[in-house]
Amino acid sequence: MDKIKNLRYGQVARYLHGLIASLIVSQYILANLAEDAEHSGATFQHLVLLANHKSIGMTILMLAVVRLCWRFYFPGPALPNNMMHWQKMASRYTHGLLYALIFVLPLSGWLMSSAASYSVSWFNLFSFPDLVSADESLKSLLMSVHEFLATSLFVLALVHIVAALKHRFFDYDDVLQRMVSGRGIIAAVVLAVIVVTFLGRAAITKSENKGVLASTESAQADSKLTAIQKSTPLQSQLPVWNIDYSNSYIHFSGEQAGAEFEGQFSQWKGIIHFSADDLSQSFFNIEIDLGSVDTDEEERNLTLLTKQFFYVDQFPTAIFTAAIFSTNTVNSTISDNYQTMASLSIKGHTVPAMFKFSVTERADSGMVEYTLVGSARLDRFNYEVGSGEWADTEWVGQFVNVDVLVVGIIQ
């Protein structure tokens, strides 16, 4: 019994081998399901399947590190003495390449996702840092590399399996039994089925729409909005800012599949009257071209234009209006000196939005330059942005943070 035991890999090594093999099989199935979802236009299912595919890939990478460390401290049994030299060399090289691919394949996917401006999260629990900045050409290159590596792993794993079966049914030695058993193979297959069934559920199911306001919140919003609209002046006695659009921006950030992403609106125009000495005459009116949204990823940009999000075919612009300003006196050390309960209209829904900001000024040669820096936190459900299956906050965050910088000049 001790002799047989010494001819086998340890229990931990066998468990890690089976677990990694099951997850690799699951990866191929999920990748194909994601591809089918993309071709059928099921964008949400495509997102979920890809996110799960990435999570499993990172799991394989972490398990591979554990497996390699374990093998370093607990080497496997020696190959049979009667095995030919070339077979021993082929076995060593095959194992080496398999280990290399198990490491390099998820790394290439991580790099590709970073280049595509999609941060990799682990089952929506935490995010891994991006390895490279967004780059469309690099993304295309890495996609080709990832697919080549995946094909290479598939072919090499197939060779590995055929060689193991040869030892069992033709050479009648114990090479296969050293790592796997009949029960182990069944367990690995069952695990792969469970993983694909559980993580691939988005291919055939849809989330319920959660994008509704509670009745009390709606009533409060309507009350505030009425007050804002009644108080909004049609004109102001203050001079209008000449906005320097090249040095101004409207940025936003949200969460997708547990990872943060950033974007901006490249086209917008505004009328701003503001003076710290006369808040009653101050007035903002900003019109944003929603079709100019840019998140550094083409598929996500196109998704944001659809009916489930901004619906730009029917509602091409967002309107931000503010006329009721107050100084922030809660803490005199904070950077947000002012605040306003503004009115924001998106997709036919006009809802109050708290906007906090600071304004600094610099006079030079008869010209005054103002710099406004502000932020707001928006609930996308208030505007039905991300409706239907996209209302699932597990995959698309409920809140969006908006950061604004406006440089205005008065001569």
Secondary structure by P-SEA (a helix, b strand, c coil): caaaaaacccaaaaaaaaaaaaaaaaaaaaaaaaaaaaaacaaaaaaaaaaaaaaaaaaaaaaaaaaaaaaaacccccccccccaaaaaaaaaaaaaaaaaaaaaaaaaaaaaaaacccccccccccccccccccaaaaaaaaaaaaaaaaaaaaaaaaaaaaaaaaacccccccccccccaaaaaaaaaaaaaaaaaaaccccccccccccccaaaaaaaaaaaaaaaaacccccccccccccccccccccccccccbbbbbbbccccbbbbbbccccccbbbbbbbcccccccccaaaaaaaacccccccccccbbbbbbccccccccccccccccccbbbbbcccbbbbbbbbbbbbbbbcccbbbbbbbcbbbbccccccccccccccccccccbbbbbbbbbbbcc
